Amino acid sequence: MNPARDALLWASSNRWLREHLPRHRFVRATVARFMPGERMEDAIEAARGLALDGIAATFTYLGENVEERADADAIAEHYLRLFDLIEERGLDAEVSVKPTHLGLDLDPEDTYRRLRPLAQRAAALGRHLFLDMESAPYVDPTLALYRRLLEEFENIGLCIQAYLRRTPRDLADLLAAGASVRLVKGAYRESKDVAIRERSAIRSIFGRLAFEFLRWGGGGRLALATHDVGLLSEIERRAAAAGFGRDAYEIQMLYGIRVADQRRLVREGYRVRVLIAYGDHWYPWFMRRMAERPANVWFAVRNLVARR
Ligand code: FDA
């Protein structure tokens, strides 16, 4: 593993840094690269801009590991208001939530109770509700929530992480259940017993999992969520050779990352969706974005120098 990446991932879960770093203006200026703003309305405006380029959106309200039931209830209420706005503005947008933001650390049953109305509301709008995948200890409880929701609703998707050693087995079960899947490389700091660390091995597993999903041909949607455009080209070539068109899957990226490629992919006939994160609890999420490309730290340093 890259030591800079490891240090940034360590910092992402450090409580002292979480309380102190966000107060600095240069950090806030750097966050702006990945986030259109902290308010729901900022995210909606960003989605309207993307729509002009033919790009759909996924919204996520930032936060994780809530410690109070009332906070988790308020998050669920927030998401219901977000669905109202999606409907009102007629946006091609869906929602992705973190189970620990909805109280998974406190009580899985309560988390399910909060997720169900969100799934119901998404279904009424003809949209999907996705569950993010968090660090390894949350995989089993997240899968359990997902399966339970999928029994009742078709429009539920789940993120799966190519770096986890268990994922090929999980995918086989999910395919049999007709799941919709967002495939990512994986963003957390995991031990080598749990996760593969070599970037080249993660890339090749990502490609293999994507192809397995396509070959299965089950009922669910497949989203390839990566900025690795080389990997996307490799998957496209292999998929085309096997007779799959560019509409067999969707490509997803994050707001502010590889923006020119997002537009190029639309022009080339792919369905592209961008995840827009917003909210004021951005610190751990932002640090994971820094870890994905440690060169981003130079961007932060430039912001620091520019402000002196
Ligand atoms: P990789 O890290 O190899 O990056 C490829 C290239 O893209 C880099 O060389 C760089 O040019 C550019 N790039 C990538 N990240 C960048 C960054 N932060 N800043 C600037 N440039 C960057 N993970 C998870 O564990 N659970 C989840 O639920 C999700 N959800 C999710 C949704 C969506 C829509 C996306 C796109 C990603 C996630 N992820 C995630 C994050 C994912 O696991 C992974 O950490 C990142 O996508 C980075 O890996 P890439 O596949 O993009 O490749």
Boltz pocket constraint, residues with backbone or C-beta under 6 A from the ligand:
constraints:
  - pocket:
      binder: B
      contacts: [[A, 131], [A, 132], [A, 133], [A, 134], [A, 159], [A, 161], [A, 184], [A, 185], [A, 186], [A, 187], [A, 188], [A, 225], [A, 226], [A, 227], [A, 228], [A, 229], [A, 252], [A, 253], [A, 254], [A, 257], [A, 258], [A, 273], [A, 274], [A, 275], [A, 288], [A, 289], [A, 290], [A, 292], [A, 293], [A, 296]]
      max_distance: 6.0
